[in-house]
């Protein structure tokens, strides 16, 4: 927990669909007081309160990224809980939810608890870990504590880690009996295999990267997402569709209800909002993700769905690989890339382009995850909530380069991109972990708890 009290003043606060001049007092790790304008004369601060002049920077809740692969344990040459959480807090991400396709796979509660113990020692950000579903780990799923585990990850497409759940009886049991929110990677494997065979026969080992969205096609995405939604509706299961990549899938989502009342929800990732299939010519393996980045039409539809509250969350699917792994022929190159350090900067770029409002950025990256996952006392700037806070300078251009990339893999698809905004300060549980490029890693993040019912 925090060792200092902080008074952040002269800030432009962005929170709960409002932008206002304000100040925040942090005490004992929590937001103790929120001021319209600055604190009134005579307000008594504790001795040794640290004063931070925001100088009209934006003060926002910490980003909650519900979709990362920090590669720990077992794949730590690519990334680990310390390096990737350090990159996260430098980018304004104060809480993350990590996927189960590590080594060993987090498909038992014992393995899952070992990941939590490791994070308590190494993560600079708050954390939670998904339990992974298999065709037969029913006892583990049934025993999961929904107040201490963020959700159940189901791979409907064998994207990574060989965790495909492909038995219809197993899927039916999972959707009917799990106490957890179900999140899915939805791509139909049989369609992908058929498409890959066609391109392999045509190109041999030299399949071009711009074939990726044709191999992992719109049809493959929609067929699998539709199946997941049907299972959820028939079993009254709360379902979250991860990394949506097509305009067609948006027809499966609910947009007439407030988020807290939705049964079917959806996520967009930064790379699907930023890139489209024209970028494969230049970036090739660096933008090979599953599901694939698709057309400009799909990209624009996803952004519109974010603005129209059809899509509920913007996340990263942060999934680092070594440069040497990525720079291979199409079939051999793994899918995924690093993103957590640059997600907020990218969304601020969209704001500067007039594609989204500040309020909507905060709603989709902070409030939305807190409401959807029912996270306890996070995601908002509210009194008596944990002080997970970020200061963003909107007038501090910087170019992404090898020198400032913090990912362990040391590359980014954004290399050479200039962003207009920079994170200058990040507080996690009231601890100033990132301050003008410097880290204080003496205090680690906390395990997220669940049960908050939203608004």
C-alpha positions as CSV (number, residue, x, y, z in Angstrom):
1,X,0.0,0.0,0.0
2,X,1.1,3.6,-0.5
3,X,3.6,5.2,1.8
4,X,2.8,8.8,1.0
5,X,-0.3,11.0,0.7
6,X,-0.6,13.0,-2.5
7,X,-2.5,16.1,-3.5
8,X,-2.8,16.4,-7.3
9,X,-4.0,19.9,-8.2
10,X,-4.5,22.1,-11.3
11,X,-5.7,19.0,-13.2
12,X,-8.3,18.5,-16.0
13,X,-10.2,15.6,-14.6
14,X,-11.9,13.2,-17.1
15,X,-14.3,10.9,-15.3
16,X,-17.8,9.6,-15.7
17,X,-18.7,11.5,-18.8
18,X,-17.4,14.8,-17.4
19,X,-14.3,17.0,-18.0
20,X,-13.7,19.6,-15.3
21,X,-11.0,21.5,-13.5
22,X,-10.3,19.7,-10.3
23,X,-8.0,18.2,-7.8
24,X,-7.7,14.8,-5.9
25,X,-6.3,14.0,-2.5
26,X,-4.9,10.5,-2.1
27,X,-4.5,9.1,1.5
28,X,-3.7,5.6,2.6
29,X,-3.9,4.2,-0.9
30,X,-7.4,5.5,-1.6
31,X,-9.0,8.6,-3.2
32,X,-9.9,10.5,0.0
33,X,-11.3,13.7,-1.5
34,X,-12.2,15.1,-5.0
35,X,-12.4,18.8,-5.4
36,X,-14.1,20.9,-8.0
37,X,-11.2,23.3,-8.7
38,X,-8.5,23.1,-6.1
39,X,-8.8,22.5,-2.4
40,X,-10.3,25.3,-0.5
41,X,-8.1,27.5,1.7
42,X,-7.6,26.0,5.1
43,X,-8.1,22.4,4.0
44,X,-5.9,20.3,6.3
45,X,-3.6,17.9,4.6
46,X,-1.6,15.4,6.6
47,X,2.0,16.3,7.3
48,X,4.4,15.3,4.5
49,X,1.7,15.2,1.8
50,X,3.4,15.3,-1.6
51,X,1.9,18.1,-3.8
52,X,1.8,17.4,-7.5
53,X,1.0,20.3,-9.8
54,X,-0.8,18.7,-12.8
55,X,-0.2,21.8,-14.9
56,X,-3.5,21.2,-16.8
57,X,-2.7,17.7,-17.7
58,X,-5.6,15.2,-18.0
59,X,-6.2,13.2,-14.8
60,X,-7.9,9.9,-15.5
61,X,-8.6,6.6,-13.8
62,X,-6.0,3.9,-14.3
63,X,-6.5,1.9,-17.5
64,X,-7.8,-1.7,-16.9
65,X,-6.6,-4.0,-19.6
66,X,-8.7,-7.1,-19.6
67,X,-6.7,-9.0,-22.2
68,X,-2.9,-9.6,-21.9
69,X,-0.4,-12.4,-22.3
70,X,2.5,-11.5,-20.0
71,X,4.2,-14.9,-20.8
72,X,4.9,-15.8,-17.2
73,X,5.5,-18.6,-16.3
74,X,7.3,-20.7,-18.9
75,X,7.7,-18.2,-21.8
76,X,9.7,-15.5,-20.0
77,X,12.2,-15.0,-22.8
78,X,9.4,-13.0,-24.5
79,X,8.1,-11.1,-21.4
80,X,7.5,-11.6,-17.7
81,X,5.4,-10.2,-14.9
82,X,7.9,-7.5,-14.0
83,X,8.9,-6.2,-17.5
84,X,5.5,-6.2,-19.0
85,X,3.8,-4.6,-15.9
86,X,6.5,-2.0,-16.0
87,X,5.7,-1.2,-19.6
88,X,2.0,-1.2,-18.6
89,X,2.3,1.4,-15.9
90,X,4.4,3.6,-18.1
91,X,1.5,3.5,-20.5
92,X,-1.1,4.3,-17.9
93,X,-2.3,0.7,-17.4
94,X,-2.8,0.1,-13.6
95,X,-4.6,-3.3,-13.7
96,X,-4.4,-6.2,-16.1
97,X,-6.0,-9.6,-16.6
98,X,-3.7,-12.3,-17.9
99,X,-4.6,-15.2,-20.1
100,X,-4.0,-18.9,-19.2
101,X,-1.9,-20.1,-22.2
102,X,1.4,-20.1,-20.3
103,X,3.7,-23.0,-19.4
104,X,2.2,-24.8,-17.6
105,X,-1.3,-23.8,-18.8
106,X,-3.5,-22.3,-16.1
107,X,-6.2,-24.9,-16.2
108,X,-6.1,-25.9,-12.6
109,X,-6.7,-23.7,-9.5
110,X,-3.4,-24.7,-8.1
111,X,-1.5,-23.5,-11.1
112,X,-3.6,-20.3,-11.1
113,X,-2.8,-19.6,-7.5
114,X,0.9,-20.0,-8.3
115,X,0.6,-17.2,-10.9
116,X,-1.1,-15.0,-8.3
117,X,1.8,-15.6,-5.8
118,X,4.3,-14.7,-8.5
119,X,2.5,-11.5,-9.3
120,X,2.4,-10.5,-5.7
121,X,6.2,-10.5,-5.7
122,X,6.8,-9.0,-9.2
123,X,4.0,-7.0,-10.7
124,X,4.0,-3.2,-10.6
125,X,0.3,-3.2,-11.6
126,X,-2.8,-4.8,-10.1
127,X,-3.5,-8.2,-11.5
128,X,-5.9,-11.0,-12.1
129,X,-5.6,-14.3,-14.1
130,X,-8.1,-16.2,-16.1
131,X,-8.7,-19.9,-15.5
132,X,-8.4,-21.8,-18.8
133,X,-11.1,-24.2,-20.0
134,X,-10.3,-27.6,-21.4
135,X,-12.5,-30.5,-22.6
136,X,-12.4,-32.1,-19.2
137,X,-11.4,-29.7,-16.3
138,X,-14.9,-29.5,-15.0
139,X,-14.1,-29.9,-11.3
140,X,-11.7,-27.0,-11.5
141,X,-14.2,-24.7,-13.3
142,X,-17.0,-25.6,-10.9
143,X,-14.8,-24.9,-7.8
144,X,-13.6,-21.4,-9.0
145,X,-14.3,-18.5,-6.7
146,X,-15.9,-15.7,-8.8
147,X,-14.9,-13.0,-6.3
148,X,-11.2,-13.8,-6.8
149,X,-10.9,-14.9,-10.4
150,X,-11.7,-12.6,-13.3
151,X,-13.2,-15.2,-15.7
152,X,-13.0,-18.4,-17.6
153,X,-11.1,-18.3,-21.0
154,X,-12.4,-20.6,-23.7
155,X,-10.4,-21.0,-26.9
156,X,-13.0,-21.9,-29.6
157,X,-10.1,-21.6,-32.1
158,X,-6.7,-23.2,-31.3
159,X,-4.9,-19.9,-31.6
160,X,-2.2,-20.4,-29.1
161,X,-1.2,-23.0,-26.4
162,X,-3.2,-25.9,-27.8
163,X,-6.2,-25.2,-25.5
164,X,-8.9,-25.7,-28.1
165,X,-12.3,-26.7,-26.5
166,X,-13.8,-28.6,-29.4
167,X,-16.2,-31.1,-27.8
168,X,-19.9,-30.0,-28.0
169,X,-20.7,-31.8,-24.8
170,X,-17.9,-30.0,-23.0
171,X,-18.9,-26.6,-24.3
172,X,-22.5,-27.2,-23.2
173,X,-21.4,-28.2,-19.7
174,X,-19.1,-25.2,-19.4
175,X,-21.7,-22.6,-20.5
176,X,-24.3,-24.2,-18.3
177,X,-22.3,-24.7,-15.1
178,X,-19.5,-22.2,-14.8
179,X,-19.8,-19.6,-12.0
180,X,-17.5,-17.3,-13.9
181,X,-17.8,-14.8,-16.8
182,X,-16.9,-16.7,-20.0
183,X,-14.6,-14.9,-22.3
184,X,-13.9,-16.5,-25.7
185,X,-11.4,-16.5,-28.5
186,X,-13.8,-17.2,-31.4
187,X,-12.5,-18.5,-34.7
188,X,-13.8,-21.7,-36.4
189,X,-10.8,-24.0,-36.7
190,X,-12.2,-26.1,-39.5
191,X,-12.7,-23.1,-41.8
192,X,-9.2,-21.8,-41.0
193,X,-7.6,-25.2,-41.8
194,X,-9.5,-25.3,-45.1
195,X,-8.4,-21.8,-46.1
196,X,-4.8,-22.5,-45.1
197,X,-4.7,-25.6,-47.3
198,X,-5.9,-23.5,-50.3
199,X,-3.1,-20.9,-49.8
200,X,-0.5,-23.6,-49.1
201,X,-1.3,-25.3,-52.4
202,X,-0.9,-22.0,-54.2
203,X,2.2,-20.5,-52.5
204,X,3.9,-23.4,-50.8
205,X,6.1,-22.0,-47.9
206,X,5.8,-18.4,-49.3
207,X,2.3,-17.5,-48.3
208,X,2.2,-13.6,-48.3
209,X,1.2,-12.0,-45.0
210,X,-1.7,-10.1,-46.6
211,X,-3.3,-13.6,-47.0
212,X,-3.7,-13.8,-43.2
213,X,-7.2,-12.2,-43.1
214,X,-8.2,-14.6,-45.8
215,X,-6.9,-17.6,-44.0
216,X,-8.4,-16.5,-40.7
217,X,-11.4,-15.1,-42.4
218,X,-14.5,-13.2,-41.6
219,X,-16.4,-16.4,-42.1
220,X,-14.3,-18.2,-39.5
221,X,-14.8,-15.4,-37.0
222,X,-18.5,-15.0,-37.4
223,X,-19.3,-18.7,-37.4
224,X,-17.5,-19.2,-34.1
225,X,-18.8,-16.0,-32.4
226,X,-22.3,-16.9,-33.4
227,X,-21.9,-20.4,-31.9
228,X,-20.7,-18.8,-28.6
229,X,-23.5,-16.4,-28.5
230,X,-26.0,-19.1,-29.1
231,X,-24.6,-21.2,-26.3
232,X,-24.7,-18.3,-23.9
233,X,-28.3,-17.4,-24.7
234,X,-29.5,-21.0,-24.4
235,X,-27.7,-21.4,-21.0
236,X,-28.1,-17.9,-19.6
237,X,-24.3,-17.4,-19.5
238,X,-22.5,-14.1,-19.3
239,X,-20.3,-14.0,-22.4
240,X,-17.6,-11.6,-23.4
241,X,-16.3,-11.8,-27.0
242,X,-12.7,-10.9,-27.1
243,X,-10.8,-9.0,-29.9
244,X,-13.6,-8.6,-32.4
245,X,-12.2,-8.1,-35.9
246,X,-15.2,-7.9,-38.3
247,X,-18.1,-5.6,-38.9
248,X,-20.3,-8.7,-39.3
249,X,-19.7,-9.8,-35.7
250,X,-21.1,-6.6,-34.3
251,X,-24.6,-7.8,-35.2
252,X,-24.2,-10.4,-32.4
253,X,-23.8,-7.7,-29.7
254,X,-26.4,-6.0,-27.5
255,X,-26.5,-2.2,-27.7
256,X,-29.9,-1.3,-26.2
257,X,-28.9,-2.0,-22.6
258,X,-26.6,-0.3,-20.1
259,X,-23.4,-2.3,-19.8
260,X,-24.1,-3.7,-16.3
261,X,-27.3,-5.3,-17.6
262,X,-25.8,-6.8,-20.8
263,X,-25.4,-10.6,-21.1
264,X,-23.4,-10.5,-24.3
265,X,-20.5,-8.0,-24.5
266,X,-17.6,-7.3,-26.8
267,X,-14.1,-6.0,-26.9
268,X,-12.0,-4.2,-29.5
269,X,-8.3,-4.2,-29.5
270,X,-5.9,-1.4,-30.4
271,X,-4.4,-3.1,-33.4
272,X,-7.8,-3.8,-34.9
273,X,-8.7,-0.1,-34.5
274,X,-5.4,1.2,-35.8
275,X,-4.3,-1.1,-38.7
276,X,-6.0,-2.6,-41.7
277,X,-5.1,-5.2,-44.4
278,X,-3.2,-2.6,-46.4
279,X,-0.6,-2.5,-43.6
280,X,0.6,-6.1,-44.2
281,X,2.7,-4.9,-47.1
282,X,4.9,-2.8,-44.9
283,X,4.6,-4.5,-41.5
284,X,4.1,-8.2,-42.4
285,X,4.7,-10.4,-39.3
286,X,4.7,-7.5,-36.9
287,X,0.9,-7.1,-37.3
288,X,0.2,-10.9,-37.5
289,X,-2.4,-11.3,-34.8
290,X,-5.2,-13.9,-34.3
291,X,-7.9,-12.9,-35.2
292,X,-6.4,-11.3,-38.2
293,X,-6.4,-7.5,-38.9
294,X,-8.9,-7.2,-41.7
295,X,-10.2,-4.5,-44.0
296,X,-10.5,-0.7,-43.6
297,X,-14.3,-1.2,-43.6
298,X,-14.0,-3.5,-40.6
299,X,-11.6,-1.1,-38.8
300,X,-14.0,1.8,-39.3
301,X,-17.0,-0.3,-38.2
302,X,-15.2,-1.3,-35.0
303,X,-14.4,2.3,-34.2
304,X,-18.0,3.3,-34.8
305,X,-19.2,0.5,-32.6
306,X,-16.9,1.8,-29.8
307,X,-18.5,5.2,-30.1
308,X,-22.0,3.8,-30.3
309,X,-21.6,1.6,-27.2
310,X,-22.0,-1.6,-29.2
311,X,-18.5,-2.5,-28.2
312,X,-18.0,-2.2,-24.5
313,X,-14.2,-2.4,-23.9
314,X,-11.0,-1.4,-25.6
315,X,-8.0,-3.6,-24.7
316,X,-4.7,-4.8,-26.1
317,X,-4.3,-8.5,-26.4
318,X,-0.7,-7.7,-25.5
319,X,1.2,-10.8,-26.7
320,X,5.0,-10.3,-27.1
321,X,7.2,-12.6,-29.2
322,X,10.9,-12.3,-29.9
323,X,11.8,-10.5,-33.1
324,X,13.6,-13.6,-34.2
325,X,10.4,-15.6,-33.9
326,X,8.3,-13.1,-35.8
327,X,10.7,-12.6,-38.7
328,X,10.0,-16.0,-40.3
329,X,7.8,-17.2,-43.2
330,X,4.1,-16.8,-42.7
331,X,3.2,-20.2,-41.4
332,X,6.1,-20.4,-38.9
333,X,5.8,-16.8,-37.5
334,X,3.7,-16.8,-34.3
335,X,0.7,-14.5,-34.0
336,X,0.6,-11.6,-31.5
337,X,2.5,-8.5,-30.6
338,X,3.3,-6.1,-27.7
339,X,0.9,-3.2,-27.0
340,X,0.3,-2.2,-23.3
341,X,2.8,0.6,-23.2
342,X,1.2,2.3,-26.2
343,X,-2.6,1.7,-25.9
344,X,-3.5,4.9,-24.2
345,X,-1.2,6.9,-26.4
346,X,-2.9,5.4,-29.5
347,X,-6.4,6.2,-28.2
348,X,-5.3,9.7,-27.4
349,X,-4.2,9.9,-31.1
350,X,-7.7,9.0,-32.1
351,X,-9.0,11.7,-29.8
352,X,-6.7,14.2,-31.5
353,X,-8.0,13.1,-34.9
354,X,-11.6,13.7,-33.7
355,X,-12.5,10.0,-33.9
356,X,-13.4,9.7,-30.3
357,X,-14.0,11.9,-27.2
358,X,-11.8,11.9,-24.1
359,X,-14.9,10.8,-22.1
360,X,-15.4,7.8,-24.4
361,X,-11.7,6.8,-24.2
362,X,-12.0,6.7,-20.4
363,X,-15.3,4.9,-20.5
364,X,-14.0,2.1,-22.7
365,X,-10.6,1.7,-21.1
366,X,-11.4,2.4,-17.4
367,X,-15.1,2.4,-16.5
368,X,-16.2,-0.3,-18.9
369,X,-13.8,-3.0,-17.7
370,X,-14.7,-2.2,-14.1
371,X,-18.4,-2.5,-14.7
372,X,-18.3,-5.6,-16.9
373,X,-16.0,-7.6,-14.6
374,X,-17.6,-6.1,-11.5
375,X,-14.2,-5.1,-10.1
376,X,-14.2,-3.9,-6.5
377,X,-13.5,-0.1,-6.1
378,X,-11.5,0.5,-9.3
379,X,-12.0,2.1,-12.7
380,X,-13.5,5.4,-11.5
381,X,-12.3,8.6,-9.8
382,X,-14.5,8.3,-6.8
383,X,-14.0,8.9,-3.1
384,X,-13.1,5.7,-1.2
385,X,-12.0,4.0,-4.4
386,X,-8.4,2.7,-4.8
387,X,-6.2,5.5,-6.0
388,X,-5.3,4.1,-9.5
389,X,-4.7,7.3,-11.3
390,X,-2.9,8.6,-14.4
391,X,-1.7,12.0,-15.5
392,X,-1.5,12.5,-19.3
393,X,0.2,15.4,-20.9
394,X,-1.7,16.1,-24.2
395,X,1.0,18.3,-25.5
396,X,4.1,16.2,-25.3
397,X,4.9,14.6,-28.7
398,X,7.2,11.6,-28.7
399,X,8.3,9.0,-31.2
400,X,8.3,5.3,-30.5
401,X,11.8,3.9,-30.8
402,X,14.0,1.1,-29.6
403,X,15.4,3.5,-26.9
404,X,12.0,4.0,-25.2
405,X,10.3,0.7,-25.7
406,X,10.0,-1.1,-22.4
407,X,8.8,-4.5,-23.5
408,X,11.2,-7.3,-22.9
409,X,11.0,-8.3,-26.6
410,X,12.2,-4.7,-27.4
411,X,10.1,-4.1,-30.5
412,X,6.7,-2.5,-31.4
413,X,4.5,-2.3,-34.5
414,X,4.4,1.4,-33.6
415,X,8.1,2.0,-34.1
416,X,8.6,5.3,-35.9
417,X,5.1,6.5,-34.9
418,X,4.8,9.9,-33.3
419,X,2.2,10.2,-30.5
420,X,1.0,13.6,-29.3
421,X,0.3,12.6,-25.7
422,X,2.5,11.1,-23.0
423,X,1.8,9.5,-19.6
424,X,3.8,11.4,-17.0
425,X,2.6,9.9,-13.7
426,X,0.9,6.7,-12.7
427,X,-0.4,5.8,-9.2
428,X,-1.3,2.2,-8.3
429,X,-3.1,1.9,-5.0
430,X,-1.9,5.4,-4.1
431,X,1.7,4.5,-4.8
432,X,3.4,6.7,-7.4
433,X,5.0,3.9,-9.4
434,X,5.9,6.0,-12.5
435,X,7.0,9.6,-12.4
436,X,8.4,11.4,-15.4
437,X,10.1,8.3,-16.8
438,X,11.3,6.9,-13.5
439,X,10.0,3.9,-11.7
440,X,9.5,3.2,-8.0
441,X,9.1,-0.6,-7.8
442,X,9.3,-0.9,-4.0
443,X,5.5,-1.4,-3.7
444,X,3.8,-4.1,-5.9
445,X,0.3,-4.2,-7.2
446,X,-2.7,-6.0,-5.7
447,X,-4.9,-8.9,-6.6
448,X,-8.1,-7.6,-8.1
449,X,-11.4,-8.6,-6.3
450,X,-14.8,-8.9,-7.9
451,X,-18.3,-8.3,-6.9
452,X,-18.9,-4.7,-7.8
453,X,-22.3,-4.5,-9.6
454,X,-21.7,-1.4,-11.7
455,X,-23.9,1.5,-12.2
